[in-house]
Amino acid sequence: MTGSIILAMLSGVSFAIIGIMMRLGQSKNVVPLHISMGMGIAGAIYFGLQIDWAHWDVPAYVILMALGGTVGLIANMIFTKMSLKRGPLSPLWTATNLTFIVVTLYAAIMFGEKISLMPGLALLFGIVCVIFAANLGDIPKNNDEDKKPLRMKIEYAVLLFLVLLGNSFSFLVIKDLGTRLIPGTETAYIALYRPHLYFVMYLSMAIVSFVIVKFIDRSKPVSYKWVWLLGSIAAAGSIIGMVMLSSVVTKLPASIVFTLNSISCILVGCIVSVIAFKEKIKPAWWGTIIFGLVAVILANII
């Protein structure tokens, strides 16, 4: 029991490494798309090794959903880059971990799942969290008259919401395929096609990230060794976190696993941001963290 709890928390620490690598990459001009390219390559290799290639018979629906998840992840990386230019890591990372907001609404609309009291309160606290986070954006001293601080806060809040929305796509895919049954069976799609789903998602993420960063965004890092170094560390954090999370999800209630995972992920990302990147602690910082953590806890109370 204790070991499983520790693993659940360590999985959150591993996922936090992704955000830390993105923030660290700023000084080396390594953009989030560089990071996602490295994560995509590593993820495709990891899940590709789990597939029985002699019996590849994946429904088109699974592939389309995987590509839909990729679209969200790529959008998330683009908006993450924009958000890091306007503010610190803490509000961005907290918003990134509030994916339950979109997933809860999606489940209510698509599958008729009722939003009970606790998830409803979680949605409310999540919205308040983003409002606090919007106040942590950087406001240039030489603002133009048509670029008022309030307007910039609203724009920053919209960016954080778009990051949240983009990051939610992959979770929506998992929720959908974990709920939707294969026609004529009592088996959910994800039960049979989990590695295939992740393989397509990671591989397409690597390819699209490369195309955008090479031919559209054209961001050039100080040195490509930083791309591979930071990308590899982020990929390791992603895969190790997923392995640890998968190892305990059957041993502990989902409410405990995902609560511990999200809380440790948010706290580690925010604490490192303060210590390593000298992020200032303001009242809005406390509001962002506290409301974000409470929202996560409420969302996982059954």
N, C-alpha and C positions, 0 to 999 in steps of 0.2 A: 504493500500500500504506500509506504513512505517513498520507496524507490520509484514508483509510478508517478507520484506527485512531483518528485524532483525532476523526472524526465519530462513531464508536461511543462514545467517551468523552464527547463533548459531548451526545450523546443522553441519557446518564445524568444529566449536569448539568441538562439541561432538565427531566427528570422529577423531579429533586430540588426544583425550584421549587415543585411542587405541595405537598409537605410543608412547605416553608418558608412558603408563603402560609397554610396551615392554622394553623401555629404563630403567625404574625404576626397572624392574625385574632382570636386569643384576646383581645387587649387592646381590640379594637373590637367584641367580642361577635359576630364573624362566625364562625359555626359551619361545620364541614366540609360540611354539607348546602348551605349557601350557595355554597360553592366548587364543589361537584359540579353545582349548578344552572347556574352560569356555564360550566363545562366542557361540560356536556351540550348547552347551546344552541350553543356554538361548534363542538363536534364534529358535531352534527347538520347544521349549515350546511355545514361542510367536506366531509363525506362525502355529503351530499345533492346537492351539485354534481357529484359523480362518477357519479351514478346516471342511467341512461337511463330516465326515467319513462314513456316510451311503451311500454316492454317490461318492466313490473314483473310478474314471475312468480316470486316467491320462495316456496319450499316452506315449509309450516307448521312443519316441523321446525327450520328456520333461525330463524324468528321466535321460536319457543318457547325455543330455546337462547339467543337474544339477550336475551329477557326474563329468563331464568334468570341470565344474567350481570349484568343490572341489579339483580336481587334481592341478589346478592352485593356489588355495588358500594355499594348503599344501606346494607346491613348494615355494610359496612366503614366508611362515613362515620359511622354512629351509634356504633360501637364506638371509632372514632378520637377522637370528641369525648369519650367517657368516659375513654379512655386518657390524653388530654392533660390532663385534670383531675387525674389521679393521678400523672403522671410527666412527664419531659422528652421532647423530640422524638427523641433518638438511639435509645433502645431501640424505640420505636414504629416509626421509619422503617426500622430494620434488620429488624425482624420483617416489615414490609410487603414487603420485598424478598426474602423467603424463600419465595416462592410455589412454587418448584420442589418443595418437600416434598409439598404436596398434589397437584400435577400428576403427580409421579412415582408416587405411590401410586395415583392414579386410572388412569394408563396401565397399571399392573401389573394392576389389577383388571378394567378394562373391555376392554383390548386384549391382555392377556397378555404385556406387555413385561416382560422380566426385569430385576430390580434387581441390577446388577453391583456389583463392589467399590466403585468410586468413588462412584456415586450412593448406595450404602448408607452409606458414610462421610459423605457430604454430609448425609444425613438425620440421622445421629447428631450431627454438628457443629451442624446447625441446631437440634436440640433443646437442646443444651448452650447455644447462643447465647441461646435464649429463657429458659433458667434464669438465666443471668447478667443478662439484661435485667430479669427480675422483681425483682432486687435494686436496681434504679434507681428504683423507684416511690417516691413521697413518702409518708412515714410521719408522720402528725400527732403532735404532742407530747402532746396530751391524748387518747390512745387510751382507749376504754372497755375494761373488763376482758374483754369478750367479743369484742373486736376486736383481737386480738394482731397484732404485726408479721408473724409467719409467715403468719397467715391472710390478711393484706392482700397479702403478696407472692404468695401462691397466687392470690388474686383478680385481681391485676394480670397475672400470667402467663396466666391464663385469658383475660383481655381481649385481651392481645397475640396469643394464639393465634386468638381470634375475628376479630381484625383481619386476621391472616394468611389465615384461612379465607375470609373475605369477599372479600378482594382476589384470592384465587386463582380465584374463580368465572369471571371473564372469561377467565383463562388456560386454565381447564378447557374453556371453550366453544371457544376458538381451537384447543386441542389436539384436541378431539373432532371439530370440523368440518374440521380439517386432516388428520385421519387417516381419518375415515369417508368412504367413497366413495358418490357418488350411485348409486342402484340402476340396474343395467344399463350402467354406465359405469366407466371407470378414472379418473375425475376426482373429486377431493375437493370437498366442498361449498364450502369457503372459497375455492377457486380461481375459482369463478364468482360467489360471493355475498359477497365480502369487504366492499365498500362498503355493501351492503344490511344486512349484519350489524351493522356499526359504526353505521350511521345509526339503526337501530331501538334499539340499545343506548344510544347517546348521547341520543336524543330521549326515550326512556322514563325515562332517568336524570334528565333535566332536569325532566320533568313530575312524577315521583314526589318528587323533592327539593323542588320547589315546594309540593306538596300537604302533605308532612310538616312542613316548616319553617313553613308558613303556618297550618295548621289543627290540627296535633298538637303539634309541638315548641314552636311559637310563640316562637322566639328572635327578639328584636328587636335588630338591630345599632345601634351608636351613630349611624350614618348609612348609608343605602343606597348612598351613593357608594363606601363601602368594600367593600360586597358586589360591586359591579360592577368596581371596580378590582382587588381581590384575585382575584376570580373570572376576570377577563379575563387577568390575568398567569398564573394557574394553567392556564387553557385554552391560552394561547399556549405555555407550557412543554410541555403534553401533546401538542399537535399538532406543534410543531417537533421534539420528541423523537421522535415516531412517524415523521415524515417522514425525519429523519436516520437513524433505525434501519432503515427500509425501504430507504433508498438504499444501505446498505452490507451488508445481509444477504445479497445475492447475490455480493458481491465478496470476502467473508471467510468462513471457516468459522464456523458458528453458535456453536461453543464459544468462539471468540475474541470475537465480537460481543457475545454476551449476558454473558460474563464481564466485559468492559470496561465495558459499560453498567451492570451491577449494582454493580460495585465503585465506579465514579465516582459513581453515584447515592447509595450508602450514605455514602461518604466526604464528599461535598459537604454532604449533609443534616446529618451529625453535626458536621462542622467548623463550619458556620454556626451550628448550635445552641450550640456552645461559645463562639464569638466574639460572635455577635449577641445571643444570649439568655442568656448567662452561665451556661450549664449546667456544673456541676461535674464535673471528671474524677476518677472513682473507679476502684478496681481493677475493679469490675464493668463500668464503661464500656469499659475496655480489653478485658475478656473478651467483652463483647457484640460489639464491632466486629471483633476478631480472629477469633473463632469464626464470625461472620457472613460475613466475607470468605472465610475458608478454605472454608466450606460452599458458597459460590457458586462458587469455583474448582473444587472437587471435583465439583460437580454438572455442570459443563460440560466436564470432561475426558472425551474419547472414547477 
